[in-house]
Amino acid sequence: MRGIPNSAPGPWHIIMHCEVIALQEKLKLLIQLQDCDNRITDTRRKRDDCPLRIAKLEKELEAFQATVQEDQERLEALKKERREVERDIDDAETKKRKSQAKLSSVSSNKEYRAALKEIDELDRTRILLEDKALELMEQIETLEEKLKASKKELEGLKEKIAKDKKAIEEEMKTLEQKLTSLAQERDQLCRQIEPPLLSRYDLLRERKGGLAISPVTSGVCQTCHMGIPPQKFNELIRGEELMSCPNCQRIIYWGDNKELKEPAGSSE
Ligand SMILES: [Zn+2]
C-alpha cells in the first residue's frame, strides 16, 4: 500500500494503485527479460569465440611445424652440398695421382714444370675444398642439434594444444547447454508479457544495440546519458504509465524504485 497519496483512498486512488502495481509487474518482467537477453548475448559471444580460439591454436602449431620443416630441408641441402664437396675432393685426388704419374714419363723440362704446376694447383684446390667440407660439417652438427631440440619442443606443443583444444571444446559444450537453459528462461518470461509489449521490446532491442529498457536516475537516462524533462521524470517516479526516453526511445523506469529491484539469484 505504499506509494499512494495520503488522502482518503477513494475509488480513483484504488484504480490508480492497481495500475501502478500492474505497470510495476510489467516493468519487472521486462527488466528480467533484458537481463536474460544480456546473458544470452554474452554467452553467445563466448561460444562463438571458441572456434576462433581453436583456430588460433592450430595456426600456432602449424607455424612451429613450418619452421621445423624449413630447418629439416636446410639440413638436407647442407648434407647434399657436403657430399658434392667430398666428391670434388676425391676428383682432385684422382687428378693429382694422374699428374704425379705423368711426372715420371715427361720428356722435357717444360712438361715437367707444367705437371708440377698442375699438382700444386690441385693441392690448393683440395685444401679449399677440405676447409669447405669442415665448415659444412660444423653447420650440419649445429643444425642437427637445433632440430633435435625443436622436434622435442614440437611434441610438447602438440600435446599442450591438443589438451587446450579439448578444454575449449568442453567449454563450448557447457556454453551450449547454458544457452539452451537461457532460451527456456526467456520463453517463460515472454509467456508472461503481453504480445504488443513484447513486440515493442524486441523491436527496440533489435534497433537499439541490444538494450530495450533503461533505468533513469536523478533525471538522467542511464543508457543514452541524456537528461529527461523534470515533469517527465516526476511522471516516471509516479509510475502510472509506461514511458520512453525522449532521446533514445528506450522503455524507461525509475532506477531508484526498490520495488523493481531484481529478484535475487540470477547469475552473472
Ligand atoms: Zn535514453
py3Dmol code that shows the C-alpha trace and the ligand (Angstrom):
import py3Dmol

protein = """\
ATOM      1  CA  MET A   1       0.000   0.000   0.000  1.00  0.00           C
ATOM      2  CA  ARG A   2       2.985   2.281  -0.223  1.00  0.00           C
ATOM      3  CA  GLY A   3       3.334   4.942  -2.882  1.00  0.00           C
ATOM      4  CA  ILE A   4      -0.302   6.002  -2.569  1.00  0.00           C
ATOM      5  CA  PRO A   5      -1.198   9.645  -1.889  1.00  0.00           C
ATOM      6  CA  ASN A   6      -2.110  10.020   1.772  1.00  0.00           C
ATOM      7  CA  SER A   7      -5.588  11.408   1.223  1.00  0.00           C
ATOM      8  CA  ALA A   8      -8.515   9.113   1.910  1.00  0.00           C
ATOM      9  CA  PRO A   9      -8.431   6.204  -0.552  1.00  0.00           C
ATOM     10  CA  GLY A  10     -11.432   6.636  -2.817  1.00  0.00           C
ATOM     11  CA  PRO A  11     -12.190   4.517  -5.904  1.00  0.00           C
ATOM     12  CA  TRP A  12      -9.889   6.684  -8.085  1.00  0.00           C
ATOM     13  CA  HIS A  13      -6.958   6.008  -5.807  1.00  0.00           C
ATOM     14  CA  ILE A  14      -7.639   2.309  -5.817  1.00  0.00           C
ATOM     15  CA  ILE A  15      -7.765   2.230  -9.621  1.00  0.00           C
ATOM     16  CA  MET A  16      -4.541   4.254  -9.827  1.00  0.00           C
ATOM     17  CA  HIS A  17      -2.876   1.981  -7.328  1.00  0.00           C
ATOM     18  CA  CYS A  18      -3.834  -1.116  -9.282  1.00  0.00           C
ATOM     19  CA  GLU A  19      -2.404   0.442 -12.413  1.00  0.00           C
ATOM     20  CA  VAL A  20       0.831   1.286 -10.646  1.00  0.00           C
ATOM     21  CA  ILE A  21       1.136  -2.295  -9.420  1.00  0.00           C
ATOM     22  CA  ALA A  22       0.270  -3.704 -12.876  1.00  0.00           C
ATOM     23  CA  LEU A  23       2.851  -1.454 -14.520  1.00  0.00           C
ATOM     24  CA  GLN A  24       5.428  -2.417 -11.939  1.00  0.00           C
ATOM     25  CA  GLU A  25       4.865  -6.086 -12.730  1.00  0.00           C
ATOM     26  CA  LYS A  26       5.271  -5.404 -16.447  1.00  0.00           C
ATOM     27  CA  LEU A  27       8.463  -3.455 -15.874  1.00  0.00           C
ATOM     28  CA  LYS A  28       9.845  -6.138 -13.571  1.00  0.00           C
ATOM     29  CA  LEU A  29       9.314  -8.743 -16.288  1.00  0.00           C
ATOM     30  CA  LEU A  30      10.930  -6.514 -18.919  1.00  0.00           C
ATOM     31  CA  ILE A  31      13.914  -5.871 -16.654  1.00  0.00           C
ATOM     32  CA  GLN A  32      14.282  -9.591 -16.093  1.00  0.00           C
ATOM     33  CA  LEU A  33      13.939 -10.238 -19.798  1.00  0.00           C
ATOM     34  CA  GLN A  34      16.611  -7.650 -20.570  1.00  0.00           C
ATOM     35  CA  ASP A  35      18.899  -9.267 -18.019  1.00  0.00           C
ATOM     36  CA  CYS A  36      18.226 -12.679 -19.570  1.00  0.00           C
ATOM     37  CA  ASP A  37      18.914 -11.300 -23.063  1.00  0.00           C
ATOM     38  CA  ASN A  38      22.159  -9.723 -21.866  1.00  0.00           C
ATOM     39  CA  ARG A  39      23.286 -13.085 -20.555  1.00  0.00           C
ATOM     40  CA  ILE A  40      22.289 -14.750 -23.827  1.00  0.00           C
ATOM     41  CA  THR A  41      24.327 -12.203 -25.813  1.00  0.00           C
ATOM     42  CA  ASP A  42      27.314 -12.648 -23.541  1.00  0.00           C
ATOM     43  CA  THR A  43      27.096 -16.454 -23.645  1.00  0.00           C
ATOM     44  CA  ARG A  44      26.740 -16.466 -27.440  1.00  0.00           C
ATOM     45  CA  ARG A  45      29.776 -14.235 -27.797  1.00  0.00           C
ATOM     46  CA  LYS A  46      31.805 -16.572 -25.595  1.00  0.00           C
ATOM     47  CA  ARG A  47      30.580 -19.610 -27.547  1.00  0.00           C
ATOM     48  CA  ASP A  48      31.354 -18.019 -30.923  1.00  0.00           C
ATOM     49  CA  ASP A  49      34.793 -17.157 -29.650  1.00  0.00           C
ATOM     50  CA  CYS A  50      35.622 -20.851 -29.014  1.00  0.00           C
ATOM     51  CA  PRO A  51      36.181 -21.882 -32.669  1.00  0.00           C
ATOM     52  CA  LEU A  52      38.346 -18.778 -33.144  1.00  0.00           C
ATOM     53  CA  ARG A  53      40.463 -19.727 -30.147  1.00  0.00           C
ATOM     54  CA  ILE A  54      40.853 -23.260 -31.534  1.00  0.00           C
ATOM     55  CA  ALA A  55      41.849 -21.897 -34.952  1.00  0.00           C
ATOM     56  CA  LYS A  56      44.459 -19.687 -33.301  1.00  0.00           C
ATOM     57  CA  LEU A  57      45.978 -22.681 -31.501  1.00  0.00           C
ATOM     58  CA  GLU A  58      46.082 -24.673 -34.736  1.00  0.00           C
ATOM     59  CA  LYS A  59      47.768 -21.791 -36.507  1.00  0.00           C
ATOM     60  CA  GLU A  60      50.374 -21.590 -33.755  1.00  0.00           C
ATOM     61  CA  LEU A  61      51.123 -25.292 -34.171  1.00  0.00           C
ATOM     62  CA  GLU A  62      51.285 -25.017 -37.956  1.00  0.00           C
ATOM     63  CA  ALA A  63      53.713 -22.108 -37.734  1.00  0.00           C
ATOM     64  CA  PHE A  64      56.012 -24.092 -35.472  1.00  0.00           C
ATOM     65  CA  GLN A  65      55.755 -27.153 -37.700  1.00  0.00           C
ATOM     66  CA  ALA A  66      56.701 -24.991 -40.675  1.00  0.00           C
ATOM     67  CA  THR A  67      59.911 -23.759 -39.018  1.00  0.00           C
ATOM     68  CA  VAL A  68      60.889 -27.323 -38.129  1.00  0.00           C
ATOM     69  CA  GLN A  69      60.202 -28.379 -41.709  1.00  0.00           C
ATOM     70  CA  GLU A  70      62.309 -25.495 -43.006  1.00  0.00           C
ATOM     71  CA  ASP A  71      65.244 -26.495 -40.815  1.00  0.00           C
ATOM     72  CA  GLN A  72      64.857 -30.098 -41.941  1.00  0.00           C
ATOM     73  CA  GLU A  73      65.048 -29.040 -45.583  1.00  0.00           C
ATOM     74  CA  ARG A  74      68.043 -26.824 -44.912  1.00  0.00           C
ATOM     75  CA  LEU A  75      69.793 -29.749 -43.212  1.00  0.00           C
ATOM     76  CA  GLU A  76      69.202 -31.974 -46.209  1.00  0.00           C
ATOM     77  CA  ALA A  77      70.540 -29.280 -48.547  1.00  0.00           C
ATOM     78  CA  LEU A  78      73.691 -28.937 -46.424  1.00  0.00           C
ATOM     79  CA  LYS A  79      74.223 -32.697 -46.417  1.00  0.00           C
ATOM     80  CA  LYS A  80      73.865 -32.782 -50.180  1.00  0.00           C
ATOM     81  CA  GLU A  81      76.363 -29.961 -50.563  1.00  0.00           C
ATOM     82  CA  ARG A  82      78.794 -31.795 -48.300  1.00  0.00           C
ATOM     83  CA  ARG A  83      78.530 -34.951 -50.419  1.00  0.00           C
ATOM     84  CA  GLU A  84      79.304 -32.879 -53.509  1.00  0.00           C
ATOM     85  CA  VAL A  85      82.335 -31.265 -51.888  1.00  0.00           C
ATOM     86  CA  GLU A  86      83.638 -34.694 -50.863  1.00  0.00           C
ATOM     87  CA  ARG A  87      83.196 -35.904 -54.400  1.00  0.00           C
ATOM     88  CA  ASP A  88      85.187 -32.885 -55.600  1.00  0.00           C
ATOM     89  CA  ILE A  89      87.952 -33.743 -53.099  1.00  0.00           C
ATOM     90  CA  ASP A  90      88.076 -37.295 -54.497  1.00  0.00           C
ATOM     91  CA  ASP A  91      88.236 -35.889 -58.026  1.00  0.00           C
ATOM     92  CA  ALA A  92      91.115 -33.600 -57.108  1.00  0.00           C
ATOM     93  CA  GLU A  93      92.866 -36.580 -55.539  1.00  0.00           C
ATOM     94  CA  THR A  94      92.438 -38.681 -58.658  1.00  0.00           C
ATOM     95  CA  LYS A  95      93.685 -35.887 -60.898  1.00  0.00           C
ATOM     96  CA  LYS A  96      96.696 -35.366 -58.658  1.00  0.00           C
ATOM     97  CA  ARG A  97      97.626 -39.056 -58.891  1.00  0.00           C
ATOM     98  CA  LYS A  98      97.431 -38.836 -62.683  1.00  0.00           C
ATOM     99  CA  SER A  99      99.635 -35.733 -62.696  1.00  0.00           C
ATOM    100  CA  GLN A 100     102.136 -37.469 -60.411  1.00  0.00           C
ATOM    101  CA  ALA A 101     102.194 -40.429 -62.795  1.00  0.00           C
ATOM    102  CA  LYS A 102     102.856 -38.013 -65.610  1.00  0.00           C
ATOM    103  CA  LEU A 103     105.928 -36.678 -63.804  1.00  0.00           C
ATOM    104  CA  SER A 104     107.861 -39.938 -64.366  1.00  0.00           C
ATOM    105  CA  SER A 105     107.064 -40.083 -68.065  1.00  0.00           C
ATOM    106  CA  VAL A 106     107.689 -36.475 -69.174  1.00  0.00           C
ATOM    107  CA  SER A 107     110.347 -35.960 -71.841  1.00  0.00           C
ATOM    108  CA  SER A 108     111.032 -32.245 -71.433  1.00  0.00           C
ATOM    109  CA  ASN A 109     111.643 -29.734 -68.674  1.00  0.00           C
ATOM    110  CA  LYS A 110     108.691 -27.724 -69.860  1.00  0.00           C
ATOM    111  CA  GLU A 111     106.332 -30.661 -69.479  1.00  0.00           C
ATOM    112  CA  TYR A 112     107.820 -31.422 -66.078  1.00  0.00           C
ATOM    113  CA  ARG A 113     107.193 -27.890 -64.843  1.00  0.00           C
ATOM    114  CA  ALA A 114     103.650 -27.954 -66.245  1.00  0.00           C
ATOM    115  CA  ALA A 115     102.912 -31.194 -64.365  1.00  0.00           C
ATOM    116  CA  LEU A 116     104.342 -29.752 -61.129  1.00  0.00           C
ATOM    117  CA  LYS A 117     102.225 -26.662 -61.535  1.00  0.00           C
ATOM    118  CA  GLU A 118      99.169 -28.828 -62.071  1.00  0.00           C
ATOM    119  CA  ILE A 119      99.897 -30.787 -58.896  1.00  0.00           C
ATOM    120  CA  ASP A 120     100.385 -27.578 -56.961  1.00  0.00           C
ATOM    121  CA  GLU A 121      97.057 -26.191 -58.140  1.00  0.00           C
ATOM    122  CA  LEU A 122      95.258 -29.410 -57.322  1.00  0.00           C
ATOM    123  CA  ASP A 123      96.703 -29.314 -53.803  1.00  0.00           C
ATOM    124  CA  ARG A 124      95.469 -25.779 -53.312  1.00  0.00           C
ATOM    125  CA  THR A 125      92.015 -26.727 -54.598  1.00  0.00           C
ATOM    126  CA  ARG A 126      91.950 -29.660 -52.234  1.00  0.00           C
ATOM    127  CA  ILE A 127      92.797 -27.510 -49.229  1.00  0.00           C
ATOM    128  CA  LEU A 128      89.989 -25.094 -50.077  1.00  0.00           C
ATOM    129  CA  LEU A 129      87.540 -27.975 -50.537  1.00  0.00           C
ATOM    130  CA  GLU A 130      88.568 -29.552 -47.259  1.00  0.00           C
ATOM    131  CA  ASP A 131      88.007 -26.240 -45.461  1.00  0.00           C
ATOM    132  CA  LYS A 132      84.573 -26.047 -47.049  1.00  0.00           C
ATOM    133  CA  ALA A 133      83.782 -29.628 -46.023  1.00  0.00           C
ATOM    134  CA  LEU A 134      84.767 -28.858 -42.443  1.00  0.00           C
ATOM    135  CA  GLU A 135      82.651 -25.740 -42.370  1.00  0.00           C
ATOM    136  CA  LEU A 136      79.674 -27.686 -43.722  1.00  0.00           C
ATOM    137  CA  MET A 137      80.227 -30.391 -41.136  1.00  0.00           C
ATOM    138  CA  GLU A 138      80.003 -27.816 -38.353  1.00  0.00           C
ATOM    139  CA  GLN A 139      76.845 -26.276 -39.785  1.00  0.00           C
ATOM    140  CA  ILE A 140      75.270 -29.715 -40.097  1.00  0.00           C
ATOM    141  CA  GLU A 141      76.087 -30.588 -36.495  1.00  0.00           C
ATOM    142  CA  THR A 142      74.659 -27.304 -35.169  1.00  0.00           C
ATOM    143  CA  LEU A 143      71.508 -27.669 -37.192  1.00  0.00           C
ATOM    144  CA  GLU A 144      71.070 -31.296 -36.184  1.00  0.00           C
ATOM    145  CA  GLU A 145      71.231 -30.317 -32.541  1.00  0.00           C
ATOM    146  CA  LYS A 146      68.774 -27.486 -33.060  1.00  0.00           C
ATOM    147  CA  LEU A 147      66.392 -29.805 -34.898  1.00  0.00           C
ATOM    148  CA  LYS A 148      66.574 -32.417 -32.189  1.00  0.00           C
ATOM    149  CA  ALA A 149      65.548 -29.797 -29.617  1.00  0.00           C
ATOM    150  CA  SER A 150      62.822 -28.245 -31.732  1.00  0.00           C
ATOM    151  CA  LYS A 151      61.323 -31.640 -32.604  1.00  0.00           C
ATOM    152  CA  LYS A 152      61.096 -32.368 -28.913  1.00  0.00           C
ATOM    153  CA  GLU A 153      59.543 -28.964 -28.345  1.00  0.00           C
ATOM    154  CA  LEU A 154      57.085 -29.645 -31.161  1.00  0.00           C
ATOM    155  CA  GLU A 155      55.929 -32.838 -29.464  1.00  0.00           C
ATOM    156  CA  GLY A 156      55.327 -30.889 -26.249  1.00  0.00           C
ATOM    157  CA  LEU A 157      53.445 -28.201 -28.102  1.00  0.00           C
ATOM    158  CA  LYS A 158      51.286 -30.771 -29.894  1.00  0.00           C
ATOM    159  CA  GLU A 159      50.327 -32.302 -26.568  1.00  0.00           C
ATOM    160  CA  LYS A 160      49.599 -28.937 -24.975  1.00  0.00           C
ATOM    161  CA  ILE A 161      47.494 -27.757 -27.892  1.00  0.00           C
ATOM    162  CA  ALA A 162      45.510 -30.992 -28.007  1.00  0.00           C
ATOM    163  CA  LYS A 163      44.778 -30.531 -24.314  1.00  0.00           C
ATOM    164  CA  ASP A 164      43.819 -26.861 -24.722  1.00  0.00           C
ATOM    165  CA  LYS A 165      41.597 -27.694 -27.670  1.00  0.00           C
ATOM    166  CA  LYS A 166      39.793 -30.318 -25.666  1.00  0.00           C
ATOM    167  CA  ALA A 167      39.239 -27.860 -22.829  1.00  0.00           C
ATOM    168  CA  ILE A 168      37.811 -25.284 -25.230  1.00  0.00           C
ATOM    169  CA  GLU A 169      35.521 -27.905 -26.760  1.00  0.00           C
ATOM    170  CA  GLU A 170      34.283 -28.784 -23.278  1.00  0.00           C
ATOM    171  CA  GLU A 171      33.746 -25.103 -22.540  1.00  0.00           C
ATOM    172  CA  MET A 172      31.797 -24.769 -25.773  1.00  0.00           C
ATOM    173  CA  LYS A 173      29.565 -27.670 -24.820  1.00  0.00           C
ATOM    174  CA  THR A 174      28.857 -26.065 -21.425  1.00  0.00           C
ATOM    175  CA  LEU A 175      28.053 -22.746 -23.113  1.00  0.00           C
ATOM    176  CA  GLU A 176      25.651 -24.504 -25.497  1.00  0.00           C
ATOM    177  CA  GLN A 177      23.890 -26.070 -22.526  1.00  0.00           C
ATOM    178  CA  LYS A 178      23.726 -22.679 -20.844  1.00  0.00           C
ATOM    179  CA  LEU A 179      22.201 -21.189 -23.984  1.00  0.00           C
ATOM    180  CA  THR A 180      19.547 -23.902 -24.015  1.00  0.00           C
ATOM    181  CA  SER A 181      18.553 -23.170 -20.437  1.00  0.00           C
ATOM    182  CA  LEU A 182      18.634 -19.414 -21.075  1.00  0.00           C
ATOM    183  CA  ALA A 183      16.309 -19.897 -24.032  1.00  0.00           C
ATOM    184  CA  GLN A 184      13.920 -21.712 -21.712  1.00  0.00           C
ATOM    185  CA  GLU A 185      14.199 -18.927 -19.155  1.00  0.00           C
ATOM    186  CA  ARG A 186      13.471 -16.370 -21.889  1.00  0.00           C
ATOM    187  CA  ASP A 187      10.497 -18.373 -23.081  1.00  0.00           C
ATOM    188  CA  GLN A 188       8.995 -18.430 -19.611  1.00  0.00           C
ATOM    189  CA  LEU A 189       9.409 -14.683 -19.213  1.00  0.00           C
ATOM    190  CA  CYS A 190       7.967 -13.967 -22.655  1.00  0.00           C
ATOM    191  CA  ARG A 191       4.875 -16.004 -21.918  1.00  0.00           C
ATOM    192  CA  GLN A 192       4.107 -13.621 -19.046  1.00  0.00           C
ATOM    193  CA  ILE A 193       4.409 -10.478 -21.164  1.00  0.00           C
ATOM    194  CA  GLU A 194       1.543  -9.290 -23.336  1.00  0.00           C
ATOM    195  CA  PRO A 195       2.384  -9.690 -27.032  1.00  0.00           C
ATOM    196  CA  PRO A 196       2.241  -5.985 -28.084  1.00  0.00           C
ATOM    197  CA  LEU A 197       4.618  -5.009 -25.277  1.00  0.00           C
ATOM    198  CA  LEU A 198       6.893  -7.933 -26.091  1.00  0.00           C
ATOM    199  CA  SER A 199       6.974  -6.893 -29.764  1.00  0.00           C
ATOM    200  CA  ARG A 200       7.841  -3.367 -28.755  1.00  0.00           C
ATOM    201  CA  TYR A 201      10.612  -4.644 -26.516  1.00  0.00           C
ATOM    202  CA  ASP A 202      12.020  -6.955 -29.216  1.00  0.00           C
ATOM    203  CA  LEU A 203      11.934  -4.230 -31.842  1.00  0.00           C
ATOM    204  CA  LEU A 204      13.701  -1.772 -29.537  1.00  0.00           C
ATOM    205  CA  ARG A 205      16.287  -4.372 -28.612  1.00  0.00           C
ATOM    206  CA  GLU A 206      16.945  -5.050 -32.276  1.00  0.00           C
ATOM    207  CA  ARG A 207      17.297  -1.374 -33.147  1.00  0.00           C
ATOM    208  CA  LYS A 208      18.987  -0.126 -30.007  1.00  0.00           C
ATOM    209  CA  GLY A 209      22.084  -2.274 -29.803  1.00  0.00           C
ATOM    210  CA  GLY A 210      20.501  -4.999 -27.666  1.00  0.00           C
ATOM    211  CA  LEU A 211      19.217  -2.667 -24.939  1.00  0.00           C
ATOM    212  CA  ALA A 212      15.465  -2.028 -24.985  1.00  0.00           C
ATOM    213  CA  ILE A 213      14.894  -0.821 -21.449  1.00  0.00           C
ATOM    214  CA  SER A 214      16.849   1.664 -19.400  1.00  0.00           C
ATOM    215  CA  PRO A 215      16.802   2.944 -15.825  1.00  0.00           C
ATOM    216  CA  VAL A 216      16.573   6.679 -15.258  1.00  0.00           C
ATOM    217  CA  THR A 217      18.177   8.026 -12.100  1.00  0.00           C
ATOM    218  CA  SER A 218      18.414  11.666 -10.997  1.00  0.00           C
ATOM    219  CA  GLY A 219      16.590  12.584 -14.192  1.00  0.00           C
ATOM    220  CA  VAL A 220      19.223  11.025 -16.466  1.00  0.00           C
ATOM    221  CA  CYS A 221      18.668   8.050 -18.774  1.00  0.00           C
ATOM    222  CA  GLN A 222      21.401   5.631 -17.756  1.00  0.00           C
ATOM    223  CA  THR A 223      21.806   4.230 -21.250  1.00  0.00           C
ATOM    224  CA  CYS A 224      21.965   7.317 -23.503  1.00  0.00           C
ATOM    225  CA  HIS A 225      23.023   9.622 -20.630  1.00  0.00           C
ATOM    226  CA  MET A 226      20.668  12.388 -21.647  1.00  0.00           C
ATOM    227  CA  GLY A 227      18.503  14.216 -19.135  1.00  0.00           C
ATOM    228  CA  ILE A 228      14.753  13.940 -19.354  1.00  0.00           C
ATOM    229  CA  PRO A 229      12.499  16.942 -18.544  1.00  0.00           C
ATOM    230  CA  PRO A 230      11.701  17.237 -14.779  1.00  0.00           C
ATOM    231  CA  GLN A 231       7.971  16.974 -15.441  1.00  0.00           C
ATOM    232  CA  LYS A 232       8.515  13.673 -17.261  1.00  0.00           C
ATOM    233  CA  PHE A 233      10.807  12.431 -14.526  1.00  0.00           C
ATOM    234  CA  ASN A 234       8.132  13.131 -11.916  1.00  0.00           C
ATOM    235  CA  GLU A 235       5.658  11.163 -14.013  1.00  0.00           C
ATOM    236  CA  LEU A 236       8.150   8.333 -14.226  1.00  0.00           C
ATOM    237  CA  ILE A 237       8.520   8.280 -10.439  1.00  0.00           C
ATOM    238  CA  ARG A 238       4.739   8.141 -10.033  1.00  0.00           C
ATOM    239  CA  GLY A 239       4.842   5.107 -12.298  1.00  0.00           C
ATOM    240  CA  GLU A 240       1.341   5.364 -13.680  1.00  0.00           C
ATOM    241  CA  GLU A 241       2.120   4.666 -17.293  1.00  0.00           C
ATOM    242  CA  LEU A 242       4.750   3.089 -19.461  1.00  0.00           C
ATOM    243  CA  MET A 243       7.193   5.742 -20.668  1.00  0.00           C
ATOM    244  CA  SER A 244      10.004   6.077 -23.205  1.00  0.00           C
ATOM    245  CA  CYS A 245      13.223   8.078 -23.099  1.00  0.00           C
ATOM    246  CA  PRO A 246      12.580  11.192 -25.232  1.00  0.00           C
ATOM    247  CA  ASN A 247      16.118  10.909 -26.555  1.00  0.00           C
ATOM    248  CA  CYS A 248      16.830   7.225 -27.200  1.00  0.00           C
ATOM    249  CA  GLN A 249      13.223   5.970 -27.227  1.00  0.00           C
ATOM    250  CA  ARG A 250      14.018   3.048 -24.966  1.00  0.00           C
ATOM    251  CA  ILE A 251      11.413   1.980 -22.422  1.00  0.00           C
ATOM    252  CA  ILE A 252      12.377   3.682 -19.155  1.00  0.00           C
ATOM    253  CA  TYR A 253      11.787   3.078 -15.471  1.00  0.00           C
ATOM    254  CA  TRP A 254      12.784   4.898 -12.315  1.00  0.00           C
ATOM    255  CA  GLY A 255      16.119   3.356 -11.344  1.00  0.00           C
ATOM    256  CA  ASP A 256      15.672   4.073  -7.625  1.00  0.00           C
ATOM    257  CA  ASN A 257      12.368   2.247  -7.366  1.00  0.00           C
ATOM    258  CA  LYS A 258      13.098  -0.503  -4.843  1.00  0.00           C
ATOM    259  CA  GLU A 259      10.017  -2.430  -5.940  1.00  0.00           C
ATOM    260  CA  LEU A 260      11.665  -3.040  -9.287  1.00  0.00           C
ATOM    261  CA  LYS A 261      14.891  -4.457  -7.910  1.00  0.00           C
ATOM    262  CA  GLU A 262      15.539  -7.781  -9.495  1.00  0.00           C
ATOM    263  CA  PRO A 263      14.790 -10.934  -7.580  1.00  0.00           C
ATOM    264  CA  ALA A 264      17.946 -12.416  -6.100  1.00  0.00           C
ATOM    265  CA  GLY A 265      19.539 -15.490  -7.625  1.00  0.00           C
ATOM    266  CA  SER A 266      20.016 -14.508 -11.234  1.00  0.00           C
ATOM    267  CA  SER A 267      23.577 -15.365 -12.095  1.00  0.00           C
ATOM    268  CA  GLU A 268      26.203 -13.013 -13.557  1.00  0.00           C
TER     269      GLU A 268
END
"""
ligand_1 = """\
1
ZN
Zn 17.787 7.332 -23.221
"""
view = py3Dmol.view(width=600, height=400)
view.addModel(protein, "pdb")
view.setStyle({"model": 0}, {"cartoon": {"style": "trace"}})
view.addModel(ligand_1, "xyz")
view.setStyle({"model": 1}, {"stick": {}})
view.zoomTo()
view.show()
